[in-house]
Amino acid sequence: MEITVHLPADLAEQADPGRQALEALALDGYRSGAFTQHQAAQVLGMGRLEFEGLLKRRNVEENAYGVKGFEDDLRTASALKTDSAALR
């Protein structure tokens, strides 16, 4: 899908206004919960780590990957390891 946005002349003169608008859309979608981290990163053509760097630079902490997410990932990895060992 393609979206066209008309910007006032003063905004259009800023450095890379299209990219700024796209980042604002993705970050707001992530903050509000409308986008997952993966979806917001996809909108921007970024990988997870690159998107996390953008979040850090923009001081976005809502929905940020934290200790709880890390612990959940460790449990999932452990369960997958156990399941794959049982399949052998």
N, C-alpha and C positions, 0 to 999 in steps of 0.2 A: 504494500500500500504506500502511496505517496501522498504527503500532505504539503500544501502550499500555504505559507504564512506571509502576509504583507506587513513589513516593519516600517515604522516612521523613519524618515530620512536620517534623523540624528542617531537612531539605533543601528540603522543599516551601515553607517559609517564606521562603526566599531570594528575592531579586528575579528574576523571570522564570525559574524553574527549568526550564521546558520548553525555553526557548531555550538555556539553559546546557547542558542534556543533549544537545540537537541539535548544538550547536557542538562539544561533546566527541566525539560520534560522528563527525562529519565530519572533525574534525582528526585523530583517531586513525586513521580510515580512510585519510586522506591520508598521514600519517606512515608507516603500515605498508605503503603501496603498494596497498592494497585498492581505494582510490578514486584516480582521476586528479584533478588540480586542478580540471578542468571538472566532474567528477562531484560532488566535495565542495562546490564552489560552488553547483551545482544543488540539492543537498540543503538548503542554507541560503537558497536563493532569491537568490543574489548573482551579480553579474557577476565577470569575472576580476580586474579591478582592485580591486574591493571585497574579494574573497577574499584577494588578495595583501596588502591592508591589514590584514586580520584575522590573517594569518600573521605579519606583522611585529609587530603588537601583542602577539601571543602568543609571540613569539620562536621561531617554528617555521621551521627552516631546512632540514629534511630535504625532499628532492625540490623544493626551492625553485627558481624560475626564476632561473638565473644566466647567467654569461658563455657557457657551452657552449650552453645553450638559445637564447640570443640569436643566437649564431653560426649555429646550425642553422636558426633562423628566417630569418636573412639569406640563407643559401644557398637555402632553399626559395623565398623571395620572388624571388630572382634567377632561379632556374630557371623559376618561373611566368611571370616577365616575359619571359624568352627564349622560352618555349613559346607565349605569347600573341602575341608579335611574329611568330613563324613561321607562325601561323595566318592572319595577315592577308593 
